[in-house]
């Protein structure tokens, strides 16, 4: 699976770190959402999680936020 962490805060780092500790997952980190879309679209990755910029700030502000999950269309 792919991971795009656009957040520069603690919560984004914690999610990325937690995913890395799950031995059943082979996590590839991408710098941008566009970089992650190719492998998912080609079936080389079953999914990619995108943590948006400002994710930690939204949580700190008790505001609604979300992550995006791209999945292989096949």
CHARMM-style PDB file with segment names, atoms N, HN, CA, C and O in Angstrom:
ATOM      1  N   UNK     1       0.829  -1.171   0.000  1.00  0.00      PROA
ATOM      2  CA  UNK     1       0.000   0.000   0.000  1.00  0.00      PROA
ATOM      3  C   UNK     1       0.873   1.233   0.000  1.00  0.00      PROA
ATOM      4  O   UNK     1       2.041   1.196   0.385  1.00  0.00      PROA
ATOM      5  N   UNK     2       0.283   2.316  -0.437  1.00  0.00      PROA
ATOM      6  HN  UNK     2      -0.666   2.346  -0.750  1.00  0.00      PROA
ATOM      7  CA  UNK     2       0.999   3.578  -0.475  1.00  0.00      PROA
ATOM      8  C   UNK     2       0.575   4.491   0.651  1.00  0.00      PROA
ATOM      9  O   UNK     2      -0.513   4.348   1.210  1.00  0.00      PROA
ATOM     10  N   UNK     3       1.431   5.418   0.975  1.00  0.00      PROA
ATOM     11  HN  UNK     3       2.314   5.534   0.522  1.00  0.00      PROA
ATOM     12  CA  UNK     3       1.140   6.416   1.992  1.00  0.00      PROA
ATOM     13  C   UNK     3       1.670   7.759   1.523  1.00  0.00      PROA
ATOM     14  O   UNK     3       2.825   7.886   1.116  1.00  0.00      PROA
ATOM     15  N   UNK     4       0.801   8.758   1.588  1.00  0.00      PROA
ATOM     16  HN  UNK     4      -0.137   8.655   1.919  1.00  0.00      PROA
ATOM     17  CA  UNK     4       1.188  10.135   1.302  1.00  0.00      PROA
ATOM     18  C   UNK     4       0.859  10.935   2.551  1.00  0.00      PROA
ATOM     19  O   UNK     4      -0.311  11.077   2.908  1.00  0.00      PROA
ATOM     20  N   UNK     5       1.869  11.453   3.208  1.00  0.00      PROA
ATOM     21  HN  UNK     5       2.819  11.338   2.918  1.00  0.00      PROA
ATOM     22  CA  UNK     5       1.658  12.257   4.416  1.00  0.00      PROA
ATOM     23  C   UNK     5       1.978  13.705   4.092  1.00  0.00      PROA
ATOM     24  O   UNK     5       3.144  14.101   4.069  1.00  0.00      PROA
ATOM     25  N   UNK     6       0.948  14.488   3.842  1.00  0.00      PROA
ATOM     26  HN  UNK     6       0.002  14.166   3.861  1.00  0.00      PROA
ATOM     27  CA  UNK     6       1.115  15.904   3.522  1.00  0.00      PROA
ATOM     28  C   UNK     6       1.067  16.786   4.771  1.00  0.00      PROA
ATOM     29  O   UNK     6       1.239  18.002   4.696  1.00  0.00      PROA
ATOM     30  N   UNK     7       0.830  16.152   5.913  1.00  0.00      PROA
ATOM     31  HN  UNK     7       0.691  15.164   5.974  1.00  0.00      PROA
ATOM     32  CA  UNK     7       0.731  16.866   7.182  1.00  0.00      PROA
ATOM     33  C   UNK     7       2.110  16.991   7.806  1.00  0.00      PROA
ATOM     34  O   UNK     7       2.908  16.055   7.759  1.00  0.00      PROA
ATOM     35  N   UNK     8       2.388  18.149   8.388  1.00  0.00      PROA
ATOM     36  HN  UNK     8       1.740  18.909   8.426  1.00  0.00      PROA
ATOM     37  CA  UNK     8       3.690  18.318   9.038  1.00  0.00      PROA
ATOM     38  C   UNK     8       3.592  18.239  10.553  1.00  0.00      PROA
ATOM     39  O   UNK     8       4.531  18.592  11.266  1.00  0.00      PROA
ATOM     40  N   UNK     9       2.445  17.772  11.040  1.00  0.00      PROA
ATOM     41  HN  UNK     9       1.681  17.485  10.461  1.00  0.00      PROA
ATOM     42  CA  UNK     9       2.226  17.725  12.477  1.00  0.00      PROA
ATOM     43  C   UNK     9       2.365  16.345  13.075  1.00  0.00      PROA
ATOM     44  O   UNK     9       2.666  15.367  12.390  1.00  0.00      PROA
ATOM     45  N   UNK    10       2.135  16.295  14.378  1.00  0.00      PROA
ATOM     46  HN  UNK    10       1.890  17.089  14.934  1.00  0.00      PROA
ATOM     47  CA  UNK    10       2.328  15.089  15.161  1.00  0.00      PROA
ATOM     48  C   UNK    10       1.355  13.971  14.785  1.00  0.00      PROA
ATOM     49  O   UNK    10       1.751  12.807  14.735  1.00  0.00      PROA
ATOM     50  N   UNK    11       0.096  14.303  14.520  1.00  0.00      PROA
ATOM     51  HN  UNK    11      -0.226  15.249  14.561  1.00  0.00      PROA
ATOM     52  CA  UNK    11      -0.876  13.252  14.234  1.00  0.00      PROA
ATOM     53  C   UNK    11      -0.583  12.543  12.912  1.00  0.00      PROA
ATOM     54  O   UNK    11      -0.732  11.325  12.817  1.00  0.00      PROA
ATOM     55  N   UNK    12      -0.174  13.286  11.909  1.00  0.00      PROA
ATOM     56  HN  UNK    12      -0.053  14.276  11.986  1.00  0.00      PROA
ATOM     57  CA  UNK    12       0.215  12.672  10.639  1.00  0.00      PROA
ATOM     58  C   UNK    12       1.417  11.763  10.812  1.00  0.00      PROA
ATOM     59  O   UNK    12       1.468  10.674  10.241  1.00  0.00      PROA
ATOM     60  N   UNK    13       2.390  12.214  11.604  1.00  0.00      PROA
ATOM     61  HN  UNK    13       2.349  13.099  12.068  1.00  0.00      PROA
ATOM     62  CA  UNK    13       3.577  11.403  11.879  1.00  0.00      PROA
ATOM     63  C   UNK    13       3.214  10.142  12.645  1.00  0.00      PROA
ATOM     64  O   UNK    13       3.766   9.072  12.386  1.00  0.00      PROA
ATOM     65  N   UNK    14       2.284  10.263  13.590  1.00  0.00      PROA
ATOM     66  HN  UNK    14       1.836  11.131  13.800  1.00  0.00      PROA
ATOM     67  CA  UNK    14       1.873   9.097  14.370  1.00  0.00      PROA
ATOM     68  C   UNK    14       1.184   8.045  13.509  1.00  0.00      PROA
ATOM     69  O   UNK    14       1.432   6.850  13.671  1.00  0.00      PROA
ATOM     70  N   UNK    15       0.334   8.475  12.608  1.00  0.00      PROA
ATOM     71  HN  UNK    15       0.133   9.446  12.476  1.00  0.00      PROA
ATOM     72  CA  UNK    15      -0.335   7.526  11.716  1.00  0.00      PROA
ATOM     73  C   UNK    15       0.692   6.841  10.829  1.00  0.00      PROA
ATOM     74  O   UNK    15       0.668   5.619  10.683  1.00  0.00      PROA
ATOM     75  N   UNK    16       1.595   7.618  10.233  1.00  0.00      PROA
ATOM     76  HN  UNK    16       1.614   8.611  10.352  1.00  0.00      PROA
ATOM     77  CA  UNK    16       2.625   7.045   9.367  1.00  0.00      PROA
ATOM     78  C   UNK    16       3.487   6.055  10.148  1.00  0.00      PROA
ATOM     79  O   UNK    16       3.808   4.980   9.642  1.00  0.00      PROA
ATOM     80  N   UNK    17       3.859   6.407  11.361  1.00  0.00      PROA
ATOM     81  HN  UNK    17       3.598   7.280  11.772  1.00  0.00      PROA
ATOM     82  CA  UNK    17       4.667   5.517  12.184  1.00  0.00      PROA
ATOM     83  C   UNK    17       3.935   4.239  12.553  1.00  0.00      PROA
ATOM     84  O   UNK    17       4.519   3.156  12.551  1.00  0.00      PROA
ATOM     85  N   UNK    18       2.657   4.369  12.869  1.00  0.00      PROA
ATOM     86  HN  UNK    18       2.182   5.249  12.870  1.00  0.00      PROA
ATOM     87  CA  UNK    18       1.864   3.191  13.222  1.00  0.00      PROA
ATOM     88  C   UNK    18       1.727   2.244  12.037  1.00  0.00      PROA
ATOM     89  O   UNK    18       1.815   1.027  12.202  1.00  0.00      PROA
ATOM     90  N   UNK    19       1.514   2.787  10.851  1.00  0.00      PROA
ATOM     91  HN  UNK    19       1.443   3.775  10.716  1.00  0.00      PROA
ATOM     92  CA  UNK    19       1.403   1.940   9.660  1.00  0.00      PROA
ATOM     93  C   UNK    19       2.713   1.200   9.392  1.00  0.00      PROA
ATOM     94  O   UNK    19       2.699   0.045   8.968  1.00  0.00      PROA
ATOM     95  N   UNK    20       3.829   1.856   9.634  1.00  0.00      PROA
ATOM     96  HN  UNK    20       3.840   2.795   9.978  1.00  0.00      PROA
ATOM     97  CA  UNK    20       5.132   1.225   9.420  1.00  0.00      PROA
ATOM     98  C   UNK    20       5.389   0.056  10.369  1.00  0.00      PROA
ATOM     99  O   UNK    20       6.180  -0.833  10.055  1.00  0.00      PROA
ATOM    100  N   UNK    21       4.731   0.050  11.519  1.00  0.00      PROA
ATOM    101  HN  UNK    21       4.088   0.773  11.774  1.00  0.00      PROA
ATOM    102  CA  UNK    21       4.959  -1.029  12.486  1.00  0.00      PROA
ATOM    103  C   UNK    21       4.111  -2.266  12.206  1.00  0.00      PROA
ATOM    104  O   UNK    21       4.319  -3.304  12.835  1.00  0.00      PROA
ATOM    105  N   UNK    22       3.173  -2.178  11.287  1.00  0.00      PROA
ATOM    106  HN  UNK    22       3.004  -1.335  10.776  1.00  0.00      PROA
ATOM    107  CA  UNK    22       2.304  -3.321  10.983  1.00  0.00      PROA
ATOM    108  C   UNK    22       3.024  -4.202   9.969  1.00  0.00      PROA
ATOM    109  O   UNK    22       3.141  -3.844   8.797  1.00  0.00      PROA
ATOM    110  N   UNK    23       3.500  -5.349  10.423  1.00  0.00      PROA
ATOM    111  HN  UNK    23       3.404  -5.640  11.375  1.00  0.00      PROA
ATOM    112  CA  UNK    23       4.329  -6.208   9.577  1.00  0.00      PROA
ATOM    113  C   UNK    23       3.572  -6.780   8.384  1.00  0.00      PROA
ATOM    114  O   UNK    23       4.195  -7.146   7.388  1.00  0.00      PROA
ATOM    115  N   UNK    24       2.264  -6.866   8.457  1.00  0.00      PROA
ATOM    116  HN  UNK    24       1.757  -6.568   9.267  1.00  0.00      PROA
ATOM    117  CA  UNK    24       1.469  -7.405   7.352  1.00  0.00      PROA
ATOM    118  C   UNK    24       1.342  -6.424   6.190  1.00  0.00      PROA
ATOM    119  O   UNK    24       0.894  -6.796   5.105  1.00  0.00      PROA
ATOM    120  N   UNK    25       1.736  -5.170   6.417  1.00  0.00      PROA
ATOM    121  HN  UNK    25       2.100  -4.868   7.298  1.00  0.00      PROA
ATOM    122  CA  UNK    25       1.647  -4.155   5.373  1.00  0.00      PROA
ATOM    123  C   UNK    25       3.024  -3.866   4.789  1.00  0.00      PROA
ATOM    124  O   UNK    25       4.010  -3.737   5.515  1.00  0.00      PROA
ATOM    125  N   UNK    26       3.072  -3.768   3.484  1.00  0.00      PROA
ATOM    126  HN  UNK    26       2.272  -3.873   2.894  1.00  0.00      PROA
ATOM    127  CA  UNK    26       4.275  -3.315   2.789  1.00  0.00      PROA
ATOM    128  C   UNK    26       3.993  -1.877   2.361  1.00  0.00      PROA
ATOM    129  O   UNK    26       3.389  -1.645   1.313  1.00  0.00      PROA
ATOM    130  N   UNK    27       4.425  -0.921   3.164  1.00  0.00      PROA
ATOM    131  HN  UNK    27       4.915  -1.110   4.015  1.00  0.00      PROA
ATOM    132  CA  UNK    27       4.079   0.489   2.959  1.00  0.00      PROA
ATOM    133  C   UNK    27       5.166   1.188   2.153  1.00  0.00      PROA
ATOM    134  O   UNK    27       6.344   1.152   2.509  1.00  0.00      PROA
ATOM    135  N   UNK    28       4.754   1.820   1.068  1.00  0.00      PROA
ATOM    136  HN  UNK    28       3.797   1.850   0.779  1.00  0.00      PROA
ATOM    137  CA  UNK    28       5.638   2.663   0.269  1.00  0.00      PROA
ATOM    138  C   UNK    28       5.186   4.101   0.446  1.00  0.00      PROA
ATOM    139  O   UNK    28       4.013   4.416   0.246  1.00  0.00      PROA
ATOM    140  N   UNK    29       6.108   4.970   0.819  1.00  0.00      PROA
ATOM    141  HN  UNK    29       7.061   4.714   0.981  1.00  0.00      PROA
ATOM    142  CA  UNK    29       5.773   6.374   1.041  1.00  0.00      PROA
ATOM    143  C   UNK    29       6.011   7.168  -0.234  1.00  0.00      PROA
ATOM    144  O   UNK    29       7.045   7.030  -0.889  1.00  0.00      PROA
ATOM    145  N   UNK    30       5.039   7.999  -0.571  1.00  0.00      PROA
ATOM    146  HN  UNK    30       4.199   8.111  -0.040  1.00  0.00      PROA
ATOM    147  CA  UNK    30       5.121   8.868  -1.749  1.00  0.00      PROA
ATOM    148  C   UNK    30       5.049  10.314  -1.290  1.00  0.00      PROA
ATOM    149  O   UNK    30       4.413  10.619  -0.281  1.00  0.00      PROA
ATOM    150  N   UNK    31       5.698  11.205  -2.027  1.00  0.00      PROA
ATOM    151  HN  UNK    31       6.214  10.958  -2.847  1.00  0.00      PROA
ATOM    152  CA  UNK    31       5.733  12.618  -1.662  1.00  0.00      PROA
ATOM    153  C   UNK    31       4.436  13.336  -2.017  1.00  0.00      PROA
ATOM    154  O   UNK    31       4.046  14.289  -1.342  1.00  0.00      PROA
ATOM    155  N   UNK    32       3.766  12.878  -3.079  1.00  0.00      PROA
ATOM    156  HN  UNK    32       4.083  12.104  -3.627  1.00  0.00      PROA
ATOM    157  CA  UNK    32       2.551  13.551  -3.522  1.00  0.00      PROA
ATOM    158  C   UNK    32       1.452  12.539  -3.831  1.00  0.00      PROA
ATOM    159  O   UNK    32       1.706  11.350  -4.030  1.00  0.00      PROA
ATOM    160  N   UNK    33       0.241  13.044  -3.864  1.00  0.00      PROA
ATOM    161  HN  UNK    33       0.035  14.009  -3.703  1.00  0.00      PROA
ATOM    162  CA  UNK    33      -0.905  12.217  -4.211  1.00  0.00      PROA
ATOM    163  C   UNK    33      -0.774  11.695  -5.646  1.00  0.00      PROA
ATOM    164  O   UNK    33      -1.122  10.547  -5.921  1.00  0.00      PROA
ATOM    165  N   UNK    34      -0.277  12.525  -6.551  1.00  0.00      PROA
ATOM    166  HN  UNK    34       0.006  13.458  -6.328  1.00  0.00      PROA
ATOM    167  CA  UNK    34      -0.113  12.124  -7.947  1.00  0.00      PROA
ATOM    168  C   UNK    34       0.866  10.957  -8.077  1.00  0.00      PROA
ATOM    169  O   UNK    34       0.652  10.062  -8.895  1.00  0.00      PROA
ATOM    170  N   UNK    35       1.946  10.956  -7.273  1.00  0.00      PROA
ATOM    171  HN  UNK    35       2.120  11.683  -6.609  1.00  0.00      PROA
ATOM    172  CA  UNK    35       2.909   9.851  -7.304  1.00  0.00      PROA
ATOM    173  C   UNK    35       2.268   8.545  -6.865  1.00  0.00      PROA
ATOM    174  O   UNK    35       2.607   7.484  -7.390  1.00  0.00      PROA
ATOM    175  N   UNK    36       1.352   8.605  -5.914  1.00  0.00      PROA
ATOM    176  HN  UNK    36       1.078   9.466  -5.487  1.00  0.00      PROA
ATOM    177  CA  UNK    36       0.703   7.393  -5.398  1.00  0.00      PROA
ATOM    178  C   UNK    36      -0.377   6.873  -6.341  1.00  0.00      PROA
ATOM    179  O   UNK    36      -0.660   5.675  -6.346  1.00  0.00      PROA
ATOM    180  N   UNK    37      -0.979   7.743  -7.131  1.00  0.00      PROA
ATOM    181  HN  UNK    37      -0.749   8.716  -7.127  1.00  0.00      PROA
ATOM    182  CA  UNK    37      -2.080   7.333  -8.010  1.00  0.00      PROA
ATOM    183  C   UNK    37      -1.647   6.317  -9.055  1.00  0.00      PROA
ATOM    184  O   UNK    37      -2.396   5.386  -9.353  1.00  0.00      PROA
ATOM    185  N   UNK    38      -0.459   6.476  -9.614  1.00  0.00      PROA
ATOM    186  HN  UNK    38       0.149   7.232  -9.372  1.00  0.00      PROA
ATOM    187  CA  UNK    38       0.024   5.571 -10.663  1.00  0.00      PROA
ATOM    188  C   UNK    38       0.090   4.126 -10.216  1.00  0.00      PROA
ATOM    189  O   UNK    38      -0.519   3.271 -10.860  1.00  0.00      PROA
ATOM    190  N   UNK    39       0.806   3.809  -9.137  1.00  0.00      PROA
ATOM    191  HN  UNK    39       1.301   4.503  -8.614  1.00  0.00      PROA
ATOM    192  CA  UNK    39       0.883   2.420  -8.683  1.00  0.00      PROA
ATOM    193  C   UNK    39      -0.487   1.835  -8.328  1.00  0.00      PROA
ATOM    194  O   UNK    39      -0.741   0.657  -8.581  1.00  0.00      PROA
ATOM    195  N   UNK    40      -1.360   2.640  -7.751  1.00  0.00      PROA
ATOM    196  HN  UNK    40      -1.153   3.597  -7.545  1.00  0.00      PROA
ATOM    197  CA  UNK    40      -2.699   2.147  -7.420  1.00  0.00      PROA
ATOM    198  C   UNK    40      -3.471   1.848  -8.699  1.00  0.00      PROA
ATOM    199  O   UNK    40      -4.099   0.795  -8.809  1.00  0.00      PROA
ATOM    200  N   UNK    41      -3.432   2.756  -9.664  1.00  0.00      PROA
ATOM    201  HN  UNK    41      -2.922   3.611  -9.575  1.00  0.00      PROA
ATOM    202  CA  UNK    41      -4.164   2.574 -10.919  1.00  0.00      PROA
ATOM    203  C   UNK    41      -3.647   1.370 -11.711  1.00  0.00      PROA
ATOM    204  O   UNK    41      -4.416   0.697 -12.397  1.00  0.00      PROA
ATOM    205  N   UNK    42      -2.346   1.102 -11.614  1.00  0.00      PROA
ATOM    206  HN  UNK    42      -1.720   1.649 -11.057  1.00  0.00      PROA
ATOM    207  CA  UNK    42      -1.759  -0.038 -12.334  1.00  0.00      PROA
ATOM    208  C   UNK    42      -1.889  -1.350 -11.575  1.00  0.00      PROA
ATOM    209  O   UNK    42      -1.472  -2.393 -12.078  1.00  0.00      PROA
ATOM    210  N   UNK    43      -2.453  -1.320 -10.387  1.00  0.00      PROA
ATOM    211  HN  UNK    43      -2.792  -0.473  -9.979  1.00  0.00      PROA
ATOM    212  CA  UNK    43      -2.604  -2.532  -9.594  1.00  0.00      PROA
ATOM    213  C   UNK    43      -1.346  -2.949  -8.871  1.00  0.00      PROA
ATOM    214  O   UNK    43      -1.288  -4.052  -8.327  1.00  0.00      PROA
ATOM    215  N   UNK    44      -0.334  -2.097  -8.849  1.00  0.00      PROA
ATOM    216  HN  UNK    44      -0.381  -1.201  -9.291  1.00  0.00      PROA
ATOM    217  CA  UNK    44       0.909  -2.401  -8.146  1.00  0.00      PROA
ATOM    218  C   UNK    44       0.764  -2.172  -6.643  1.00  0.00      PROA
ATOM    219  O   UNK    44       1.536  -2.710  -5.850  1.00  0.00      PROA
ATOM    220  N   UNK    45      -0.219  -1.381  -6.260  1.00  0.00      PROA
ATOM    221  HN  UNK    45      -0.847  -0.944  -6.904  1.00  0.00      PROA
ATOM    222  CA  UNK    45      -0.568  -1.151  -4.856  1.00  0.00      PROA
ATOM    223  C   UNK    45      -2.075  -1.275  -4.755  1.00  0.00      PROA
ATOM    224  O   UNK    45      -2.806  -0.750  -5.595  1.00  0.00      PROA
ATOM    225  N   UNK    46      -2.534  -1.961  -3.739  1.00  0.00      PROA
ATOM    226  HN  UNK    46      -1.940  -2.388  -3.057  1.00  0.00      PROA
ATOM    227  CA  UNK    46      -3.978  -2.144  -3.609  1.00  0.00      PROA
ATOM    228  C   UNK    46      -4.678  -0.883  -3.128  1.00  0.00      PROA
ATOM    229  O   UNK    46      -5.865  -0.692  -3.394  1.00  0.00      PROA
ATOM    230  N   UNK    47      -3.955  -0.021  -2.422  1.00  0.00      PROA
ATOM    231  HN  UNK    47      -2.991  -0.176  -2.206  1.00  0.00      PROA
ATOM    232  CA  UNK    47      -4.544   1.209  -1.905  1.00  0.00      PROA
ATOM    233  C   UNK    47      -3.448   2.191  -1.536  1.00  0.00      PROA
ATOM    234  O   UNK    47      -2.275   1.834  -1.434  1.00  0.00      PROA
ATOM    235  N   UNK    48      -3.855   3.432  -1.339  1.00  0.00      PROA
ATOM    236  HN  UNK    48      -4.809   3.723  -1.422  1.00  0.00      PROA
ATOM    237  CA  UNK    48      -2.951   4.459  -0.819  1.00  0.00      PROA
ATOM    238  C   UNK    48      -3.744   5.343   0.135  1.00  0.00      PROA
ATOM    239  O   UNK    48      -4.870   5.748  -0.156  1.00  0.00      PROA
ATOM    240  N   UNK    49      -3.149   5.628   1.252  1.00  0.00      PROA
ATOM    241  HN  UNK    49      -2.234   5.299   1.489  1.00  0.00      PROA
ATOM    242  CA  UNK    49      -3.753   6.524   2.239  1.00  0.00      PROA
ATOM    243  C   UNK    49      -3.105   7.892   2.077  1.00  0.00      PROA
ATOM    244  O   UNK    49      -1.882   8.012   2.011  1.00  0.00      PROA
ATOM    245  N   UNK    50      -3.946   8.924   2.014  1.00  0.00      PROA
ATOM    246  HN  UNK    50      -4.939   8.827   2.067  1.00  0.00      PROA
ATOM    247  CA  UNK    50      -3.450  10.295   1.891  1.00  0.00      PROA
ATOM    248  C   UNK    50      -3.855  11.057   3.153  1.00  0.00      PROA
ATOM    249  O   UNK    50      -5.039  11.249   3.430  1.00  0.00      PROA
ATOM    250  N   UNK    51      -2.858  11.478   3.896  1.00  0.00      PROA
ATOM    251  HN  UNK    51      -1.897  11.322   3.670  1.00  0.00      PROA
ATOM    252  CA  UNK    51      -3.080  12.314   5.077  1.00  0.00      PROA
ATOM    253  C   UNK    51      -2.924  13.756   4.604  1.00  0.00      PROA
ATOM    254  O   UNK    51      -1.840  14.146   4.170  1.00  0.00      PROA
ATOM    255  N   UNK    52      -3.989  14.554   4.680  1.00  0.00      PROA
ATOM    256  HN  UNK    52      -4.870  14.237   5.033  1.00  0.00      PROA
ATOM    257  CA  UNK    52      -3.937  15.892   4.087  1.00  0.00      PROA
ATOM    258  C   UNK    52      -3.100  16.882   4.891  1.00  0.00      PROA
ATOM    259  O   UNK    52      -2.876  16.706   6.088  1.00  0.00      PROA
ATOM    260  N   UNK    53      -2.650  17.919   4.208  1.00  0.00      PROA
ATOM    261  HN  UNK    53      -2.832  18.063   3.235  1.00  0.00      PROA
ATOM    262  CA  UNK    53      -1.971  19.028   4.886  1.00  0.00      PROA
ATOM    263  C   UNK    53      -2.941  19.625   5.902  1.00  0.00      PROA
ATOM    264  O   UNK    53      -4.138  19.737   5.636  1.00  0.00      PROA
ATOM    265  N   UNK    54      -2.427  19.999   7.043  1.00  0.00      PROA
ATOM    266  HN  UNK    54      -1.454  19.908   7.259  1.00  0.00      PROA
ATOM    267  CA  UNK    54      -3.260  20.601   8.075  1.00  0.00      PROA
ATOM    268  C   UNK    54      -4.044  19.610   8.917  1.00  0.00      PROA
ATOM    269  O   UNK    54      -4.858  20.016   9.747  1.00  0.00      PROA
ATOM    270  N   UNK    55      -3.813  18.316   8.718  1.00  0.00      PROA
ATOM    271  HN  UNK    55      -3.152  17.987   8.044  1.00  0.00      PROA
ATOM    272  CA  UNK    55      -4.539  17.273   9.447  1.00  0.00      PROA
ATOM    273  C   UNK    55      -4.372  17.446  10.960  1.00  0.00      PROA
ATOM    274  O   UNK    55      -5.358  17.439  11.697  1.00  0.00      PROA
ATOM    275  N   UNK    56      -3.146  17.598  11.416  1.00  0.00      PROA
ATOM    276  HN  UNK    56      -2.345  17.603  10.818  1.00  0.00      PROA
ATOM    277  CA  UNK    56      -2.887  17.760  12.852  1.00  0.00      PROA
ATOM    278  C   UNK    56      -3.496  19.046  13.386  1.00  0.00      PROA
ATOM    279  O   UNK    56      -4.048  19.066  14.486  1.00  0.00      PROA
ATOM    280  N   UNK    57      -3.400  20.107  12.620  1.00  0.00      PROA
ATOM    281  HN  UNK    57      -2.952  20.091  11.726  1.00  0.00      PROA
ATOM    282  CA  UNK    57      -3.968  21.395  13.049  1.00  0.00      PROA
ATOM    283  C   UNK    57      -5.479  21.293  13.186  1.00  0.00      PROA
ATOM    284  O   UNK    57      -6.056  21.863  14.111  1.00  0.00      PROA
ATOM    285  N   UNK    58      -6.118  20.581  12.285  1.00  0.00      PROA
ATOM    286  HN  UNK    58      -5.649  20.118  11.533  1.00  0.00      PROA
ATOM    287  CA  UNK    58      -7.567  20.395  12.369  1.00  0.00      PROA
ATOM    288  C   UNK    58      -7.934  19.616  13.630  1.00  0.00      PROA
ATOM    289  O   UNK    58      -8.895  19.962  14.318  1.00  0.00      PROA
ATOM    290  N   UNK    59      -7.176  18.573  13.930  1.00  0.00      PROA
ATOM    291  HN  UNK    59      -6.396  18.292  13.371  1.00  0.00      PROA
ATOM    292  CA  UNK    59      -7.439  17.799  15.143  1.00  0.00      PROA
ATOM    293  C   UNK    59      -7.207  18.661  16.386  1.00  0.00      PROA
ATOM    294  O   UNK    59      -8.009  18.641  17.320  1.00  0.00      PROA
ATOM    295  N   UNK    60      -6.120  19.409  16.391  1.00  0.00      PROA
ATOM    296  HN  UNK    60      -5.469  19.425  15.633  1.00  0.00      PROA
ATOM    297  CA  UNK    60      -5.831  20.289  17.529  1.00  0.00      PROA
ATOM    298  C   UNK    60      -6.925  21.328  17.739  1.00  0.00      PROA
ATOM    299  O   UNK    60      -7.166  21.759  18.867  1.00  0.00      PROA
ATOM    300  N   UNK    61      -7.588  21.732  16.653  1.00  0.00      PROA
ATOM    301  HN  UNK    61      -7.392  21.382  15.737  1.00  0.00      PROA
ATOM    302  CA  UNK    61      -8.663  22.730  16.724  1.00  0.00      PROA
ATOM    303  C   UNK    61     -10.027  22.075  16.969  1.00  0.00      PROA
ATOM    304  O   UNK    61     -11.055  22.752  16.956  1.00  0.00      PROA
ATOM    305  N   UNK    62     -10.032  20.758  17.193  1.00  0.00      PROA
ATOM    306  HN  UNK    62      -9.197  20.208  17.204  1.00  0.00      PROA
ATOM    307  CA  UNK    62     -11.278  20.003  17.387  1.00  0.00      PROA
ATOM    308  C   UNK    62     -12.226  20.175  16.204  1.00  0.00      PROA
ATOM    309  O   UNK    62     -13.446  20.203  16.369  1.00  0.00      PROA
ATOM    310  N   UNK    63     -11.651  20.289  15.017  1.00  0.00      PROA
ATOM    311  HN  UNK    63     -10.660  20.266  14.883  1.00  0.00      PROA
ATOM    312  CA  UNK    63     -12.440  20.436  13.790  1.00  0.00      PROA
ATOM    313  C   UNK    63     -12.490  19.107  13.043  1.00  0.00      PROA
ATOM    314  O   UNK    63     -11.621  18.251  13.206  1.00  0.00      PROA
ATOM    315  N   UNK    64     -13.502  18.958  12.240  1.00  0.00      PROA
ATOM    316  HN  UNK    64     -14.209  19.653  12.107  1.00  0.00      PROA
ATOM    317  CA  UNK    64     -13.646  17.751  11.439  1.00  0.00      PROA
ATOM    318  C   UNK    64     -12.535  17.687  10.400  1.00  0.00      PROA
ATOM    319  O   UNK    64     -12.211  18.683   9.753  1.00  0.00      PROA
ATOM    320  N   UNK    65     -11.966  16.519  10.253  1.00  0.00      PROA
ATOM    321  HN  UNK    65     -12.228  15.710  10.779  1.00  0.00      PROA
ATOM    322  CA  UNK    65     -10.957  16.290   9.223  1.00  0.00      PROA
ATOM    323  C   UNK    65     -11.065  14.852   8.755  1.00  0.00      PROA
ATOM    324  O   UNK    65     -11.750  14.041   9.377  1.00  0.00      PROA
ATOM    325  N   UNK    66     -10.409  14.545   7.691  1.00  0.00      PROA
ATOM    326  HN  UNK    66      -9.852  15.204   7.186  1.00  0.00      PROA
ATOM    327  CA  UNK    66     -10.491  13.178   7.172  1.00  0.00      PROA
ATOM    328  C   UNK    66      -9.239  12.840   6.379  1.00  0.00      PROA
ATOM    329  O   UNK    66      -8.519  13.720   5.908  1.00  0.00      PROA
ATOM    330  N   UNK    67      -9.000  11.546   6.244  1.00  0.00      PROA
ATOM    331  HN  UNK    67      -9.584  10.831   6.626  1.00  0.00      PROA
ATOM    332  CA  UNK    67      -7.953  11.065   5.355  1.00  0.00      PROA
ATOM    333  C   UNK    67      -8.635  10.507   4.118  1.00  0.00      PROA
ATOM    334  O   UNK    67      -9.808  10.138   4.163  1.00  0.00      PROA
ATOM    335  N   UNK    68      -7.912  10.446   3.032  1.00  0.00      PROA
ATOM    336  HN  UNK    68      -6.958  10.745   2.996  1.00  0.00      PROA
ATOM    337  CA  UNK    68      -8.438   9.897   1.778  1.00  0.00      PROA
ATOM    338  C   UNK    68      -7.799   8.539   1.560  1.00  0.00      PROA
ATOM    339  O   UNK    68      -6.614   8.355   1.835  1.00  0.00      PROA
ATOM    340  N   UNK    69      -8.573   7.596   1.070  1.00  0.00      PROA
ATOM    341  HN  UNK    69      -9.536   7.745   0.847  1.00  0.00      PROA
ATOM    342  CA  UNK    69      -8.051   6.288   0.715  1.00  0.00      PROA
ATOM    343  C   UNK    69      -8.344   6.055  -0.755  1.00  0.00      PROA
ATOM    344  O   UNK    69      -9.503   6.010  -1.169  1.00  0.00      PROA
ATOM    345  N   UNK    70      -7.275   5.905  -1.548  1.00  0.00      PROA
ATOM    346  HN  UNK    70      -6.334   5.941  -1.212  1.00  0.00      PROA
ATOM    347  CA  UNK    70      -7.415   5.553  -2.958  1.00  0.00      PROA
ATOM    348  C   UNK    70      -7.324   4.036  -3.049  1.00  0.00      PROA
ATOM    349  O   UNK    70      -6.459   3.425  -2.421  1.00  0.00      PROA
ATOM    350  N   UNK    71      -8.206   3.430  -3.822  1.00  0.00      PROA
ATOM    351  HN  UNK    71      -8.909   3.926  -4.332  1.00  0.00      PROA
ATOM    352  CA  UNK    71      -8.169   1.973  -3.974  1.00  0.00      PROA
ATOM    353  C   UNK    71      -8.019   1.588  -5.433  1.00  0.00      PROA
ATOM    354  O   UNK    71      -8.384   2.341  -6.336  1.00  0.00      PROA
ATOM    355  N   UNK    72      -7.479   0.413  -5.640  1.00  0.00      PROA
ATOM    356  HN  UNK    72      -7.183  -0.199  -4.906  1.00  0.00      PROA
ATOM    357  CA  UNK    72      -7.308  -0.146  -6.981  1.00  0.00      PROA
ATOM    358  C   UNK    72      -8.700  -0.352  -7.589  1.00  0.00      PROA
ATOM    359  O   UNK    72      -9.520  -1.073  -7.022  1.00  0.00      PROA
ATOM    360  N   UNK    73      -8.969   0.272  -8.735  1.00  0.00      PROA
ATOM    361  HN  UNK    73      -8.302   0.857  -9.196  1.00  0.00      PROA
ATOM    362  CA  UNK    73     -10.296   0.137  -9.345  1.00  0.00      PROA
ATOM    363  C   UNK    73     -10.595  -1.281  -9.827  1.00  0.00      PROA
ATOM    364  O   UNK    73     -11.755  -1.619 -10.064  1.00  0.00      PROA
ATOM    365  N   UNK    74      -9.569  -2.110  -9.974  1.00  0.00      PROA
ATOM    366  HN  UNK    74      -8.627  -1.836  -9.781  1.00  0.00      PROA
ATOM    367  CA  UNK    74      -9.766  -3.486 -10.450  1.00  0.00      PROA
ATOM    368  C   UNK    74     -10.161  -4.346  -9.315  1.00  0.00      PROA
ATOM    369  OT1 UNK    74     -10.377  -5.544  -9.494  1.00  0.00      PROA
TER     370      UNK     74
END
